[in-house]
Amino acid sequence: MADDLNREGLKDQVKGAVKEGEGHVRDAVGGLTGDTSEQLKGKGQELKGKAQRKLGEAETDADRDI
């Protein structure tokens, strides 16, 4: 069980970091092209990624506590 939490935590950290990066790029592209809608979507994606990454960190920390 503990290994499952750790494994899932690491997966969430990686997926979250990727989403954050994609959102950052999308935000930047929207800024360069003047597309505020794209910027907002990018910022939203960044926030989702950050939340997923933090969830993964919490899962990994919980695994360490077990």
ROSE-4610 file (N, C-alpha, C; in Angstrom, 1 decimal, always signed):
// ROSE-4610
residu = [M/M/M/A/A/A/D/D/D/D/D/D/L/L/L/N/N/N/R/R/R/E/E/E/G/G/G/L/L/L/K/K/K/D/D/D/Q/Q/Q/V/V/V/K/K/K/G/G/G/A/A/A/V/V/V/K/K/K/E/E/E/G/G/G/E/E/E/G/G/G/H/H/H/V/V/V/R/R/R/D/D/D/A/A/A/V/V/V/G/G/G/G/G/G/L/L/L/T/T/T/G/G/G/D/D/D/T/T/T/S/S/S/E/E/E/Q/Q/Q/L/L/L/K/K/K/G/G/G/K/K/K/G/G/G/Q/Q/Q/E/E/E/L/L/L/K/K/K/G/G/G/K/K/K/A/A/A/Q/Q/Q/R/R/R/K/K/K/L/L/L/G/G/G/E/E/E/A/A/A/E/E/E/T/T/T/D/D/D/A/A/A/D/D/D/R/R/R/D/D/D/I/I/I]
num = [1/1/1/2/2/2/3/3/3/4/4/4/5/5/5/6/6/6/7/7/7/8/8/8/9/9/9/10/10/10/11/11/11/12/12/12/13/13/13/14/14/14/15/15/15/16/16/16/17/17/17/18/18/18/19/19/19/20/20/20/21/21/21/22/22/22/23/23/23/24/24/24/25/25/25/26/26/26/27/27/27/28/28/28/29/29/29/30/30/30/31/31/31/32/32/32/33/33/33/34/34/34/35/35/35/36/36/36/37/37/37/38/38/38/39/39/39/40/40/40/41/41/41/42/42/42/43/43/43/44/44/44/45/45/45/46/46/46/47/47/47/48/48/48/49/49/49/50/50/50/51/51/51/52/52/52/53/53/53/54/54/54/55/55/55/56/56/56/57/57/57/58/58/58/59/59/59/60/60/60/61/61/61/62/62/62/63/63/63/64/64/64/65/65/65/66/66/66]
x = [+0.8/+0.0/+0.9/+1.9/+2.7/+3.5/+3.9/+4.6/+3.6/+2.3/+1.4/+1.2/+1.1/+1.0/+2.2/+3.4/+4.6/+4.6/+4.3/+4.3/+3.3/+2.0/+1.0/+1.4/+2.0/+2.5/+3.5/+4.4/+5.4/+4.8/+3.9/+3.2/+2.5/+1.8/+1.0/+2.0/+3.1/+4.1/+4.6/+4.9/+5.4/+4.3/+3.1/+2.0/+1.7/+1.7/+1.4/+2.4/+3.7/+4.8/+4.7/+4.3/+4.1/+3.0/+1.9/+0.7/+1.1/+1.8/+2.2/+3.1/+4.0/+4.8/+4.1/+3.1/+2.3/+1.4/+0.9/+0.1/+0.9/+2.2/+3.0/+3.3/+3.6/+3.8/+2.6/+1.4/+0.2/-0.1/+0.2/+0.0/+0.9/+2.2/+3.2/+2.8/+2.3/+1.9/+0.7/-0.2/-1.4/-0.9/+0.1/+0.6/+1.2/+2.0/+2.7/+1.7/+0.7/-0.3/-1.4/-1.5/-2.6/-3.9/-3.8/-5.0/-5.3/-6.1/-6.3/-7.0/-7.8/-8.5/-7.5/-6.5/-5.5/-4.6/-4.4/-3.6/-4.4/-5.7/-6.5/-6.5/-6.6/-6.6/-5.3/-4.2/-2.9/-2.7/-3.2/-3.1/-3.9/-5.1/-5.9/-5.2/-4.6/-3.8/-2.6/-2.0/-0.9/-1.4/-2.5/-3.1/-3.5/-4.1/-4.4/-3.2/-2.1/-0.9/-0.2/-0.3/+0.3/-0.5/-1.8/-2.6/-2.3/-2.2/-1.8/-0.4/+0.5/+1.9/+1.9/+1.1/+1.1/+0.4/-0.6/-1.3/-0.3/+0.5/+1.5/+2.5/+2.9/+3.9/+3.2/+2.0/+1.3/+1.2/+0.9/+0.9/+2.2/+3.3/+4.6/+5.0/+4.6/+4.9/+4.1/+2.8/+2.0/+2.7/+3.2/+3.9/+5.1/+5.8/+7.0/+6.5/+5.4/+4.9/+4.4/+4.0/+3.5/+4.6]
y = [-1.2/+0.0/+1.3/+1.3/+2.4/+2.7/+1.6/+1.8/+2.4/+1.9/+2.5/+4.0/+4.4/+5.9/+6.6/+6.1/+6.7/+6.8/+5.7/+5.6/+6.6/+6.6/+7.5/+8.9/+9.2/+10.5/+11.0/+10.2/+10.6/+10.8/+9.9/+10.1/+11.5/+11.8/+13.1/+14.2/+14.1/+15.2/+15.5/+14.4/+14.6/+15.1/+14.5/+15.0/+16.4/+16.8/+18.2/+19.1/+18.7/+19.6/+19.8/+18.8/+18.9/+19.8/+19.6/+20.5/+22.0/+22.2/+23.5/+24.1/+23.4/+23.8/+24.1/+23.2/+23.5/+24.7/+24.9/+26.1/+27.4/+27.3/+28.5/+28.8/+27.8/+28.1/+28.7/+28.1/+28.5/+30.0/+30.3/+31.7/+32.6/+32.2/+33.1/+33.3/+32.2/+32.3/+33.3/+33.1/+34.0/+35.5/+35.7/+37.1/+37.6/+36.8/+37.2/+37.5/+36.7/+36.9/+37.9/+38.3/+39.2/+38.5/+37.1/+36.3/+36.1/+37.0/+36.9/+35.6/+35.1/+33.9/+32.7/+32.7/+31.7/+31.9/+33.1/+33.4/+32.9/+33.1/+32.6/+31.1/+30.5/+29.0/+28.5/+29.2/+28.8/+28.9/+30.0/+30.3/+29.2/+28.8/+27.8/+26.5/+26.2/+24.9/+24.9/+26.0/+26.1/+25.8/+26.4/+26.1/+24.7/+24.1/+22.6/+21.8/+22.1/+21.4/+21.6/+22.8/+23.0/+22.2/+22.2/+21.5/+20.0/+19.5/+18.0/+17.7/+18.6/+18.4/+18.4/+19.4/+19.4/+18.2/+17.7/+16.5/+15.3/+15.2/+14.2/+14.3/+15.5/+15.7/+15.3/+15.6/+15.1/+13.6/+13.0/+11.5/+10.9/+11.5/+11.0/+11.2/+12.4/+12.6/+11.7/+11.4/+10.4/+9.0/+8.7/+7.4/+7.3/+8.4/+8.5/+8.3/+8.9/+8.8/+7.4/+6.6/+5.3/+4.4]
z = [+0.0/+0.0/+0.0/+0.8/+0.9/-0.4/-1.0/-2.3/-3.4/-3.3/-4.2/-4.1/-2.8/-2.6/-3.1/-2.9/-3.4/-4.9/-5.5/-7.0/-7.6/-7.0/-7.5/-7.2/-6.1/-5.8/-6.8/-7.1/-8.1/-9.5/-9.8/-11.1/-11.2/-10.1/-10.0/-10.0/-9.4/-9.4/-10.8/-11.6/-12.9/-13.8/-13.8/-14.6/-14.3/-13.0/-12.7/-13.2/-13.1/-13.6/-15.1/-15.8/-17.3/-17.6/-16.9/-17.1/-16.8/-15.7/-15.4/-16.5/-17.0/-18.1/-19.4/-19.7/-20.9/-20.7/-19.5/-19.3/-19.3/-18.9/-18.9/-20.4/-21.2/-22.6/-23.3/-23.0/-23.6/-23.2/-21.9/-21.4/-22.2/-22.4/-23.1/-24.5/-25.2/-26.6/-26.7/-25.8/-25.8/-25.6/-24.8/-24.5/-25.8/-26.5/-27.7/-28.8/-28.9/-30.0/-29.6/-28.4/-27.9/-27.7/-27.6/-27.4/-25.8/-25.2/-23.8/-23.4/-24.3/-24.0/-23.8/-24.7/-24.6/-23.4/-23.0/-21.8/-20.6/-20.5/-19.4/-19.3/-20.5/-20.5/-20.0/-20.4/-19.9/-18.4/-17.9/-16.5/-15.7/-16.2/-15.6/-15.6/-16.8/-16.9/-15.9/-15.8/-14.8/-13.4/-13.0/-11.7/-11.5/-12.5/-12.4/-12.2/-12.9/-12.8/-11.5/-10.9/-9.6/-8.6/-8.7/-7.7/-7.8/-9.0/-9.2/-8.6/-8.9/-8.3/-6.8/-6.2/-4.8/-4.2/-4.9/-4.4/-4.4/-5.5/-5.6/-4.4/-4.1/-3.0/-1.7/-1.5/-0.3/-0.2/-1.4/-1.4/-1.1/-1.6/-1.3/+0.1/+0.7/+2.1/+3.0/+2.6/+3.4/+3.4/+2.2/+2.1/+3.1/+3.2/+4.1/+5.6/+5.9/+7.3/+7.7/+6.7/+6.9/+7.3]
